[in-house]
Amino acid sequence: MAVLLEVKDLQVSVADREILHGLTLTVNEGEVHAIMGPNGSGKSTLSHVIAGKPGYEVTGGEILFKGENLLEMEPNERAAKGVFLAFQYPVEIPGVATMNFLRTALNSQRKSRGEDELSTPDFLKRVREVSGSLGIPQEMLKRGVNVGFSGGEKKRNEVLQMALFQPSLCILDEMDSGLDIDALRIASEGVNALRAPNRSMVVITHYQRLLDYIVPDVVHVMSKGKVVRSGGKELALELEANGYAQYQEAAA
């Protein structure tokens, strides 16, 4: 099984305060990894640094994606290579129709890979097929990006983006935030439909309930900016029962 993502001894600071203290993580192709941990452990920081969000200073270590150094790439280059970040709180973009956003983003990625851009008819056909398979109504695609969307609609819109862009690495940053049980189930079904031998997922969450729907191959516990334990899916049940206190003490 080929290695897709390697994070080696990663050290990251924000405003001169170190958040990640030598974090190491390896994700193979086709695997789903869950990262769990208390608030402030660095989970979202890790996702943002992998995606290339500005405002973070990498002071040590490296991130390799398909053997290439991600830290030398701009965020749009990382996206074109196959890195996708689903935000905890997707932003609203008033005045930009969802369909226009999707077409521009998809064709931008295709162009950067040396592929032909999709014509309007080809794009419309594809987005209708994909949205239909995810149960997303066409009316939703005519609205501004995430404008007036419920929490569940925003997350389904991000699943639609993943299905269209076909990334190799999907990072889901607390996608269960603000979702009721029905919305969580629907969004999770969309994510599960994208599982593939050449696609990996990193699922970041506080709670085990998300992992009832998106069952991971590996679970990691983060505390104080490091991965302090890794195990199988049963580790999530242990965390649900016992909490994070023992790992916080060990990391300290």
JOPE-V781998 format. One record per residue. N is the residue number from 0. RES is the residue in three letters. OMEGA is omega in degrees with one decimal (999 if undefined). Layout:
<<N:RES:OMEGA> <N:RES:OMEGA>>
This chain:
<<0:MET:-175.2> <1:ALA:175.9> <2:VAL:178.6> <3:LEU:-175.9> <4:LEU:174.8> <5:GLU:173.4> <6:VAL:-172.7> <7:LYS:172.5> <8:ASP:-173.4> <9:LEU:176.9> <10:GLN:-174.3> <11:VAL:178.9> <12:SER:173.0> <13:VAL:-179.7> <14:ALA:176.3> <15:ASP:175.4> <16:ARG:-177.6> <17:GLU:-178.5> <18:ILE:177.9> <19:LEU:-172.1> <20:HIS:177.7> <21:GLY:-177.8> <22:LEU:178.5> <23:THR:-176.5> <24:LEU:176.8> <25:THR:179.5> <26:VAL:178.3> <27:ASN:177.7> <28:GLU:175.6> <29:GLY:-176.8> <30:GLU:171.4> <31:VAL:179.4> <32:HIS:174.1> <33:ALA:175.4> <34:ILE:-177.7> <35:MET:179.0> <36:GLY:-179.0> <37:PRO:174.7> <38:ASN:177.0> <39:GLY:-178.4> <40:SER:177.3> <41:GLY:-176.4> <42:LYS:-178.9> <43:SER:176.3> <44:THR:178.7> <45:LEU:-178.5> <46:SER:-178.6> <47:HIS:-180.0> <48:VAL:177.6> <49:ILE:-177.8> <50:ALA:178.0> <51:GLY:178.7> <52:LYS:-179.9> <53:PRO:175.5> <54:GLY:179.6> <55:TYR:178.8> <56:GLU:176.0> <57:VAL:-176.0> <58:THR:178.6> <59:GLY:177.6> <60:GLY:-178.8> <61:GLU:175.4> <62:ILE:178.5> <63:LEU:177.7> <64:PHE:-173.1> <65:LYS:177.3> <66:GLY:-179.3> <67:GLU:-178.3> <68:ASN:-179.4> <69:LEU:-173.8> <70:LEU:177.3> <71:GLU:-176.4> <72:MET:171.5> <73:GLU:-179.3> <74:PRO:-179.7> <75:ASN:176.8> <76:GLU:178.2> <77:ARG:178.9> <78:ALA:-179.9> <79:ALA:178.0> <80:LYS:177.1> <81:GLY:177.4> <82:VAL:-179.3> <83:PHE:176.4> <84:LEU:172.4> <85:ALA:-171.8> <86:PHE:173.9> <87:GLN:178.6> <88:TYR:-179.4> <89:PRO:-175.4> <90:VAL:174.0> <91:GLU:178.4> <92:ILE:-179.3> <93:PRO:176.4> <94:GLY:178.8> <95:VAL:-179.3> <96:ALA:-178.1> <97:THR:-179.5> <98:MET:178.7> <99:ASN:178.4> <100:PHE:-177.8> <101:LEU:-178.3> <102:ARG:-179.7> <103:THR:-178.5> <104:ALA:-178.5> <105:LEU:-178.7> <106:ASN:176.0> <107:SER:178.1> <108:GLN:180.0> <109:ARG:-179.8> <110:LYS:-179.1> <111:SER:178.0> <112:ARG:179.8> <113:GLY:179.0> <114:GLU:177.5> <115:ASP:175.0> <116:GLU:178.6> <117:LEU:173.4> <118:SER:179.9> <119:THR:179.1> <120:PRO:-179.5> <121:ASP:179.1> <122:PHE:-178.8> <123:LEU:178.9> <124:LYS:-177.9> <125:ARG:-175.9> <126:VAL:176.9> <127:ARG:178.0> <128:GLU:-176.5> <129:VAL:-179.7> <130:SER:177.7> <131:GLY:179.6> <132:SER:-179.7> <133:LEU:179.8> <134:GLY:-179.5> <135:ILE:-177.9> <136:PRO:-179.1> <137:GLN:-179.6> <138:GLU:-179.9> <139:MET:-177.6> <140:LEU:179.7> <141:LYS:-178.3> <142:ARG:175.0> <143:GLY:-175.5> <144:VAL:176.8> <145:ASN:-177.3> <146:VAL:-179.2> <147:GLY:179.7> <148:PHE:169.6> <149:SER:177.9> <150:GLY:180.0> <151:GLY:178.9> <152:GLU:178.7> <153:LYS:-179.3> <154:LYS:176.8> <155:ARG:176.5> <156:ASN:178.1> <157:GLU:174.8> <158:VAL:176.4> <159:LEU:178.2> <160:GLN:179.0> <161:MET:-178.7> <162:ALA:179.5> <163:LEU:-173.3> <164:PHE:178.1> <165:GLN:179.7> <166:PRO:176.1> <167:SER:-179.4> <168:LEU:176.5> <169:CYS:176.6> <170:ILE:-177.5> <171:LEU:-176.0> <172:ASP:177.4> <173:GLU:-178.7> <174:MET:178.7> <175:ASP:-178.8> <176:SER:174.5> <177:GLY:-178.6> <178:LEU:171.3> <179:ASP:-173.5> <180:ILE:-178.3> <181:ASP:179.8> <182:ALA:178.7> <183:LEU:179.9> <184:ARG:-178.4> <185:ILE:179.6> <186:ALA:-179.2> <187:SER:177.2> <188:GLU:177.2> <189:GLY:178.1> <190:VAL:-178.9> <191:ASN:178.6> <192:ALA:-178.5> <193:LEU:179.2> <194:ARG:-176.0> <195:ALA:-178.4> <196:PRO:-178.8> <197:ASN:-179.2> <198:ARG:178.7> <199:SER:179.4> <200:MET:172.9> <201:VAL:-174.7> <202:VAL:-178.6> <203:ILE:-177.6> <204:THR:172.9> <205:HIS:-164.5> <206:TYR:-178.5> <207:GLN:-171.7> <208:ARG:178.4> <209:LEU:-176.1> <210:LEU:169.2> <211:ASP:-177.3> <212:TYR:177.4> <213:ILE:-172.3> <214:VAL:-176.0> <215:PRO:170.9> <216:ASP:-177.7> <217:VAL:175.6> <218:VAL:177.1> <219:HIS:174.4> <220:VAL:175.7> <221:MET:174.1> <222:SER:177.6> <223:LYS:173.5> <224:GLY:178.9> <225:LYS:167.5> <226:VAL:-175.0> <227:VAL:175.7> <228:ARG:175.1> <229:SER:179.4> <230:GLY:178.6> <231:GLY:-176.1> <232:LYS:179.4> <233:GLU:178.8> <234:LEU:178.7> <235:ALA:177.4> <236:LEU:177.3> <237:GLU:178.6> <238:LEU:179.1> <239:GLU:-177.6> <240:ALA:-169.7> <241:ASN:179.7> <242:GLY:-173.6> <243:TYR:-171.1> <244:ALA:-176.7> <245:GLN:-179.9> <246:TYR:176.4> <247:GLN:179.2> <248:GLU:-179.5> <249:ALA:-179.5> <250:ALA:179.1> <251:ALA:999>>
